[in-house]
């Protein structure tokens, strides 16, 4: 079964509203989580690194005020897309590293969230 | 900083034929290398990884890859592909085994019946 749970799997929202995406590590703790964005037919681009108990680290060009990241516990990180616009429509994927290579893998990905902004 | 190049954006291949998907990386430090597969409208699945040791790495679904440090390559191979192998394949690199992963642009593999 999945070791990283991402919710929701898809969401449709109206322009100007905010959407929250959750990423949970199951059966292991993750002090760090990574958020990626994937546009259609393109690769995954790292948006930010979520750090438990401290501020997230954003990649160059990613708006901190638009993509709010909160890592409140060792198993949960959230990404909130604020004042969403159609250009924010994308596939968002989180990942959590396991330093003990849980299930023989160093990094586990969620199944992604398909965001459509109308 | 690390980067990954996948020279072939699309690879069509007939069923039961062999396939090689090419990946080259650049990095000023030692890296860890991965191949992921993404089926349409789904998340990522780890095919195989190179962390250390033997340069020939075997993964799931009959795939294997060879790490070549001198050529900074990590090409993915399968001796006989199936229709179900049609998917997007991403080569990726990270500085440590649990660091952020940097993805290549991807190669779309289409298996033709």
Interface residues (C-beta under 8 A of the other chain):
Chain A: X6 X32 X34 X36 X42 X43 X44 X45 X46 X49 X93 X95 X97 X98 X99 X101 X105 X106 X107 X109 X110 X111 X112 X114
Chain B: X32 X34 X36 X41 X42 X43 X44 X46 X49 X51 X90 X94 X97 X98 X99 X100 X101 X102 X103 X104 X105 X106
